[in-house]
């Protein structure tokens, strides 16, 4: 996976009217398969209430880098210590539609059965889904293309056991699954 990510050119989005942010796409291997970790946001947060997302949030000047933003936010939201994450690479920037953020996604390998501590204001639950379930053809659908902010968005929707992954998270997930599929051809290391 690391090789596939390092051999690609990341697409950066520059837009001074939007706020930089970052997310961590946590993955782990357990019982012979890979899993991806999501969070469900609480109804208390300002944006994207109740949505399924990756741990992450807005850039703070003290972070210095967007990678540090993703790691700090993951620690704040789910108690995932930065030293327990092996960063494998990054995906293309994505924009949110409603909250005016540019998201820089980073992929990180974590240990299975991690002892998470949820921030009760931000995180309602942790959702762990097998990657191959998300690759199943029946899991994803594409809605008609949306034009917004002089860009086109493909609204992907992933459904797994009653959980719906939509918006920027679904677009980031699509990028991850494409890279994962390519890495599977190389052996995933």
Buried (B, 14 or more C-beta within 10 A) or exposed (E): BBBBBEEBEEEEBEBEEBBBBBBBBBBBBEEEEBBBBBBBBBEEBEBBEEBBBBBBBBBEEEBEEBBBBBBBBBBBBBBBEBEBBEBBBBBBBBBBBEBBBBBBBBBBBBEEEBEBEBBEEBBBEBBEBBBBBBBEEEBBEEEEEEEEEEEEBEBBBBBBEEEEBBBBBBBBBBBBBBBBEBBBEEEBE
